[in-house]
């Protein structure tokens, strides 16, 4: 599972445009700039004002897009509290997860206080939750979030960004974590690299996945 490029999303997710306040704002700004160019010959001051407003609005939309995308890459690790987005923090102690019979690493977690099974997937860019898990955990799509698509083994599925107040498993606690609500994933929940890359280390030894963060938290049992 991987996050598709933004420009690819804009080209292929027409329905997502109507669901994103950012994209609606960008379209409105471009329309204002076009109208400003049409009236500048008749009312110069009004036309110039409209074009300047269009430029400023587009710059603002671009800045918001960059800030949101930067949160998906832990190398930037930007927290934007002034926009209502909390810092993404992952802390705790070493947690060992045994390899399940299906060849995957599964764990039992608590997401916003609700129990749910998650598969650990180092090939996943983002942590993802099913629609039913999101409803039980009271996760809501983020206002003004970008419409995104996820590439899965079964094709492309639409998803919406949300913020997890707290995700706990083993000795690990993640707070303010970005996640996607992806109904197209069925009942599967996935721990992705936006969480794993914030750990001190991720390694496999003798059939166990070993996750090592810092600052121990009260443990939760992992799934067998």
Secondary structure, DSSP 4 states (H G I P E B T S, - for coil): -EEPPHHHHHHH-HHHHTT-HHHHHHHHHHHHHHHHHHHTTTSHHHHHHHHHHHHHHHHHHHHHHHHHHHTT-TTT---BGGGTB---EEEE--EEEEBPTTSSEEEEEEETTEEEEEEE-TT-SSEEE-HHHHHHTT--PPTTPPPEEEEETTEEEEEEEEEEEEEEETTEEEEEEEEEE-GGGTT--EE-HHHHTTSSEEEEETTEEEEE-SS-----PPP-
